[in-house]
Amino acid sequence: MNWLVLRDLEIDSLRALVERRMGLVFHPHQMQTLIEASQETCKRFGYADTHRLHDALSRLPDGSPEFDYLIARITVGESFFFRDAVQMDFLRREFLPSVIRRRRRCGHRRLRVWSAAAAAGQELYSVAMLLRELLPDVDEWNLHLLGTDINAQSLQSAVEGHYSEWSMRAVEPAQRERHFLPEPGLAGGARVRPELQRMARFSILNLAADGFPSMTTNVHGFDLILCRNVFIYFDQQRVHSILSRIVKCLAPNGVLMLGASDIVAVDIEGLETLQREGMCYYRLIDRTGATEPMPLADLPLPAQSRAAQARAAAARAELATPPSRPSLSSQIASLAESARWQELASLAERAALLGLRDDAPSCRHIATAFGNLGLNEQALDWCGRALQLDPMSSQAQHLHALLHVEAGDDMAALEAFRRTLFLAPESVEAHHQLALLQLRVGNRDKGLRSLRNALRLAQRLVLEARGEARSNAARMVEIIENELVIHDQEESRG
């Protein structure tokens, strides 16, 4: 069967459905890939033709087996360790050592990295290897390494950590010895050592649809975001929308690195373009004044970045005159609703001067802004004030728990999660985050019980909710089920 056999209307309807639901765009030369993927999916799940597959997918939520199988065959997940040697060398020699020096100097041994198109995990594990080599005291650091992808099958491979010789082709012999175990069944391949596996966490995330930044999903406040060879799948309007949200996930002075094939116009307010020989990258300008600038000797900025800086300066000048208390409270709420965290954090000092430290919602919004920017001390201060004013706010209690997790204060986080669930016993997010914390501190039985509670509540939401809420619940069901499988596998190996 080929393009001539399939009716144009059927395949076009399927293309439109995938584009609408997943944000993927198909160019003429990619249509054959979609046709072949649809044929394989029909055969796997017993659908007579593409028309019936389309009807089924229209009713099924994102994350259903049919959707996952189709997307896995559309998206290209091929990668290998230390891909893009120029970027990896920059991380090894300049960026990561610079961040590490600054964190040691200020006493905050914390670093956050997001691989936003993680495929089978090679990119994130590459960064994990660099960090283990750069940090002799790695166990004393709070490292958050997150890998996300739209392809559930690729992420399962990342969690298992088994790799073929082809994926290992750029790994040096000494690195292979330190970080991998032999895997004879993979024709010369290997699997990552458990200590490296434990550094990384993988989760399904659709860049075109999912809500981020978000402290609830830990997608926020990153020092480094790698998002390479992703935007070939999207049109320019969607590219700009996704990039704008990704930039909001950067901490002040955080760096974004794209792939060589991602030829996009990156003109986002507050983001500066920096150049190195053979590469460029992007850095979020620090408007909060809460952290020192990164000491890197960068080449002159292109005109595009100077224009963005000029707009940012104009915006700061416009905010120079303090607004009245009611208008500031409304402005804070509006900025929080639109996830404009840098702007919101820059208003914090003014909010305190105008007495908004006795306004619980404003305090919570400001705490959320600082938290999403990775500025944990300021976030805890504002969140503590919000709880003094309104101790019965489940939102503030949940935020307080997440901030304590970020600070590495596990006991305080556990207590805050318990208070959250007392106030909101059916919060899927709180049960899920509590489970992850319990598992991390070694409370396996309690952690699995909390995971199953979260799964039960999410499954009920799938049945009761509609629209986006139902899709979000279905995605949470898949994430939790995957985590339960992972822990079952760990138990069988142990």
N, C-alpha and C positions, 0 to 999 in steps of 0.2 A: 504494500500500500504506500502511496506517495501523495504529494501535493495535489496531483490531478484527480486522485480518487476521492480525497476528502473534500466535502463541499466548502466553498469559501466562507459561507455564512457560519458554519459550525466552528471552524477554526478561528474565525474572527471573533465570534462570541466568547470562545474560551480565552483568547488573547485579552479581550477587554475585561473579562472577569479577573484574570490574574493581575492585570495592570491596576485595576481598581482596588483589589483586596491586598495585594502585596507590594504595589508601587513599581513593579518591574515593567520596563518598556522593551518592546521587541522591534528591532529594525528589520528591514526586508531580508537581510542575509541571515537573520537569526530565526526566521519562521520555520525552517526545516527542523531546527532543534526543538521547537515547541511541538511540531507534528510528531516527531519521534518520541518525545517525552509523553505526549498524550496517548500514543499507541501503547507504550509500555505500561502506563498507568491503567488503561482499559484492560489490558491482558492480565495484569496483576490482580485487579479487584473485580474482574468479571463483568465489566460494562461492555455492551454490544458495540458501541461506537462513541465518537466524541460528543455527539449531541446528548447522549444519556450521561456521560461523564460530566458535562457542563451542568446539566440539571441537578446532579447529585452534589457537585461542589457548591452550587448556589445555595443549597440548604445546609451544608456542613460548615462548622466553624473553622477558623484558622487553627492549624495544629492538628486537624484530623489526619488519620493515616494516609488517606488519598491525597490531601493537600501536601503533606510532607513529602510523599513519594514523588509527586509531580515536581515540586520545587527543587528537590534534590537532583533531579535530572535536567533541570533548566539552568541552574546556577553552576558556575565553574568553581570548584573547591580546591583545585590543585595548588599546592604550595610546598615549600621546603624550608628547613631551618636556615636562619641567617640570610633569608632572601633580601635582595637589595643591599649589597655589601657597603655602599657608601653611607646609607642611612644607619646601618648597624654600627659602622665604625664611628660615626658621629655620636651615637648613643653611648658607646663604650668609652670613647676618649674624652668627650666634652660634656654632653648633657647630663648623663647620670652622675658622673663624679661631681659636677657643679652642684646639683641638687643635694647630693649626699653631704657635701661640705657645709652647705647652708643649714641643712637640718641638724647636723651635729652641733653647729655653732649655736643654734637657738634652742637645742635640747629637745626637739620634736622629731623623733626617729620614725617618721611615717612617710610613705610614698604610695601613690595610687597610679595605676596604669590600666588603660582600656584598649584592648584589641577589638575594634568595632566590626570587623569582618574576619572572625577568627578561623574560619574554615575548620581544619582538623587540629588546630592548636599550635602549629609549628611556630607561628610568629610570637605568641605569648610565651611559650616555653623558651624561645630564644632570649627574650627579655629576662625571664626568670634565671636563665643560666648566667647572663651578664651580671645580674644583681648578686648572685651567689659568689661570683668571682670578685666583685667590687666590695662586698660587705663581709669582712671576716667575722663580724658579730651579727650575722644575718638573723639569728634567732631572737635578737633583742629589738628587732624592728617590727613595726606594724605595717606589713606590706599587703596591699589590696590589688591583686592582679586579676582582672576580669576579661574574659573572652566571650563575645556574643556573635551570633550568626543567625540567619534565617533558616539554615539547613540543619534540621535536627539530627540527621544521620551523621553529618560531619562532626557535630558537637559530641555525639556519642563516641566517635573515634578519638576526639580530643580527651575526653574523660578517661577512656581506657588507656591512652598513651602508647599505643603500639604503632610503629612506623617502619616503612619499607626502606630498603637501601637507597632508593631514589630520593626519598625525603631527607635522607641523611647526607647527601652528597657534599654539602658545604660545611659539615661539622668537622672540626679539626680532631685528629686522633686523641689528643689530651682531653678535649671536651667530651668526646665520646666515652672515654674511660671514666671520667668524673661523674657524668650525668646520666648515663644510660646503662641498661643491662642487656646482655645478648638475648635475642629472640630467634632461635634457629628456625622456627616454623615460618618466618617471614623472608626466607631466602637472603640471609645476611642482614636482615633488619634488626631493630632493637626496640626497647620500650624505656620510657623515662623512669628514673629511679623514684621511689615513693616520696622522698623528701622534696623533689622537684614537683611531683604531682600535687602535693599538699599546698604548694604556693599558689596554684592557679584555680580559679573557679570559672565554670562555663555555664552559659544560660542562653536560651532562645530569645532573640530580640529582632523585631522587624524595624529597621531604621526608617522606613516610610510610614509606619503606622503607630508604633508604640510610643507611649508617653515618657519622655525624658527631657531634661534631667529630672531625677527623682531620688530622694534619699531612701524611699521605701524599697526601691530595687537596687540601691547602691550605685546607680549610674549618675554620678555627680562628682564635682571637685577633683578632677583628675590632673595630675602633674604632666601626664603624657597620654595622648590619644593617637593610636595608629589606625588609620582608616584608608587602606590602600586597595586600589583596583576594584573599587565599589561602584563608582559613579558612571561607569560605562553602561550600567543597566537602567539609568534614569534620565528623564528629560531635564532640561536646564532649570525649569521652574521648580521641579521637585528637588533637584540637586541643591539649589539655594536654600530651600526650606529645611532640608535635612542638615546641611552645613550650619545653618543658623542655630539649630537646636544642639548640634554637636558642640559648637563653640560655647554654648551656655553650660556645658558639662566640664569645661576647663576651670581649674583653679587659677587665681591671679598668677601671671607669668607662666601658666601652663602652655605646653607645646602640642600642636597638631601636625601630624605628618601624613601626607597623601602619597599615593602611588604614582609612578611615572605615567601610567595610562590615564590618570584622572586629570584630564586637561579641562579645568573648570575656572570660571572667573570668581576668585575668592575675594570679594569686596564686602566685608562684613564689619560693621562699626565696632571698634575696639580691638580688631585683630590686625596685627602687623605682620608683614611678610619679610622674612630674613633669608639671606642667601649664603650658601657655602659653595665651594667649587664642586660642581656636579650635582647639586641639589638645592632645594629651597624648603623652608618649613614656615610655620605660622605660630605666632605667640600672642597670647591674650594680654593686652595692656592692663596693668594693675591700677585700677581707679580707687581701690579701697585705702591705699596707704598702709595696709596692714602687714605687708611683706616687703623685703628689700628686693630690688631688681636683680635678675640673674646676671652674674658677671661673665658675659660672653662677648668676645670681640667680633661683632657682626659687621658685614659689609653694609654700605649705604642702602637705605630703604628705597624701594621703587616708588614712583609717584602715586601709585594706587594706595599704598599704605600711608603716605604723607597726607593724602586727602582724607583717609579714614581718621587719622589722628586729628586733623583740623576739625572735622565734624564732632569728634569726641570733646575737643576743647570748647567748641561753641556750645555744646550741650551742658558742659560744666558751668560755663559762664551764665547760661540761662537759669541754672539752678542756684546761682549765688545768693539771690534774695530769698530768705526763708519764707515759705508760705505759712498761712495761718494753721492752727492746730487741726480744725476739721478737714481742710483741704489736704493737709499732709497725711492724715489718717486714710483718707480716700485714695490718695496717690499710692500709699504703701500697699493697700489692698489690691489696687489695679496692677501695680508692678508684680506683686506675688502671683496674681491670676495669670499673667502673661509670662511668668518665669524669667523676668528681667532682673536676675540676681545681683549683678554688678551695680546696676543703678540703685537697687534697693539697699544694698550694703552701704553705698555712698551717702544715703540719707540717714543712716543710723545715728550719727552724732547729732544731727539736727533734731531728730525725733526725741533724743534724750533731753536736749536743751528746751524743747517745747513741752516737756512733761508727758510725752507719750509712753514713758516707762510705766505709767499707770493705766495703759490701754492694753489689755491682754492680747487681743487679736493682732495688734500692731507688733507687740513684742514677739509673738510667735512667728509672724511673717518675716521679721528681721532675722530671727534665729534660723529660720529655714534658709534664708538667703546666705547667711554666713556658712551654714552647714553645707549647702550645695556648692559653695566656693572653696570648701576644704579648710575654712578658718574656724576650727573647732572650739577654741577657747572663747572667742566672741560669741559663737552660737550657743554654747552652754550658758554663758552669762545672760543672754537675752531670753533663752528658754526657761532658765530658772526664775527669772522675773515674771514671765508669763504664767508659770505654775503657782507662784506666790499669789498672783491676782486671781487665777482661776484653776484651782487644783483639781477640779472635776472635768477638765477638758481632756478627753481621750486623745485628741490630736496632739496636744502639747506633751502628754505623757509618752505617746509613741515616739514623737520627735526626740524627747529626752533620752529614751532608750537607745535610739539609733545613734545619737551623739555620744553616749557612753560607750557603745560598741566601737565607734571611731576612735575614741580616746584610749581604748584598750582596758577600760574599767569593767570587766565582765560582771562582777557582783552587782555593781550599781545598775548595769544594763538589765540583768535578770530581774531585779526588783522593779525597775521601771516598766518592763514588759508585763510583769504580773499586775501592776496597777492599771496598765492599759487594758488588759483583758478583763479586769474587774469592771471597768467602765464600758468596754466594748467587747463583750464575750464572743461575738461573731465576726470579728475582724480577721479576715483571711491573712492579710499582710502581717499582723502582729503575731498570729500563731506561726506563720512561716518563718519570720525573722527570729522569733524565740527558739524555734526548732534548730535553725542553723547555729545559733549561739550555743545551745545546749550540746549539740553534737561536737562543736569545736572545743568546748571545755571538757569533753569526755563523758557527759551524761547521755549515753547512747539511748537507753530505754526511754528516758523522758523526751529526748529529741525526736525519736521515731514516733512517739505518741503525739507530740505536737505537730509533726509533719502530717500524720494521718488525720488529726483534727482539721488542719488547714485544707487537706485534700477533700474531706467530707463537706466542708463549708463551700469550697470552690465548686465542687460537683453540684451542690444544691443551687448555687448561683447560675450555673449553666442552664439548669432547668427553669429557673424563675426569671432570670434577667432577659433583656432584649438588646439588640443593637450592639453598640461598642462595649457595653458592660458585659454582655454575654461573651463576646470575643475575648475580652480581657480575662474573664473567668476561665474560659476554655484554655487559654494560654497558660494560666496559672496551674490548671489541672495537669497539663502536659509537663510543666517544669517540675512540679512536686512528684509526679509519678516517675520521672526520670531520676530525681534525687533518691527516691526510695530504691530504685533498681541499683543505682550506684552503691548505696550503703549495703544492700544485699550482696553485691559482688565483693565488696571489701570484706564482709564477714566471711564469705566462702573462701576468700584467699587467705584470711588471717588464721 
